[in-house]
Each structure stands twice: as structure tokens, then as C-alpha cells.
Amino acid sequence: MEAILILTALPDPAQADTLARTLVDQREAACVSRIGPLHSVYRWDGSREEAEEYLLLIKTRSDRYAAVESRIRSMHPYSVPEVISIRPDQVEPRYLAWLGESVIPEQP
């Protein structure tokens, strides 16, 4: 079992909290932490944009990436949501065991 960290940012704290709760309630993530507000500067449709956003740090199993990505797409207000997966090279063994127990493995 491999742990991953998935990042996504939403424009509203209530939307971020709803997504976080859904991911944990559906056992697609062991833990979701919300950071923000953040000030984001980005390019969209050929123009520089600036917005307040809330970053979610989604801790899950690598075999749940597709389910988490699908859930983000279905609940995210942006037409192109940020979905970035980071694979840590080290995870504390007891935390990794807890994460593995907290998330339902992907079914074949």
C-alpha cells in the first residue's frame, strides 16, 4: 500500500469543507486538511487572474487516486479543477498503517 497526497483548491470554504467531509465519509481519504484563505495568481483564458482560494491536502492510498479525482471533478465548481498527486518517499509507519485502515481499497 502506497500513500499519496492530493492537492486541490476551491474558491469557497464551505465548498472545500463539503468536499473534505464527503471524501472522508466515503472512505476515499483518511484525512483532509484545509488551508486558507490563500491568494492565488494564475493565468486563465489569456489573462492574469487573482482569487482567494482554500487548499485541500487529501491524504489517501495511491489505488484511490481515480476515485478521488472523480469525486473532485463531480463536486468542484471550476471547469478545470486542480488535481495534483504527490507521492511521498517516506511516511511514518504507524501513520501509513492508520491511513491504510481508514481508506477502503479500490475494488478490482
Buried (B, 14 or more C-beta within 10 A) or exposed (E): EEBBBBBBBBBEBEBBBEBBEBBBEBBBBBBBEBEBBEEBEEEEEEEEEEEEBBBBBBBBBEBBBEBBBEBBBEBBEBEEBBBEBEEEEEBEEEEBEBBBEBBEEEEE
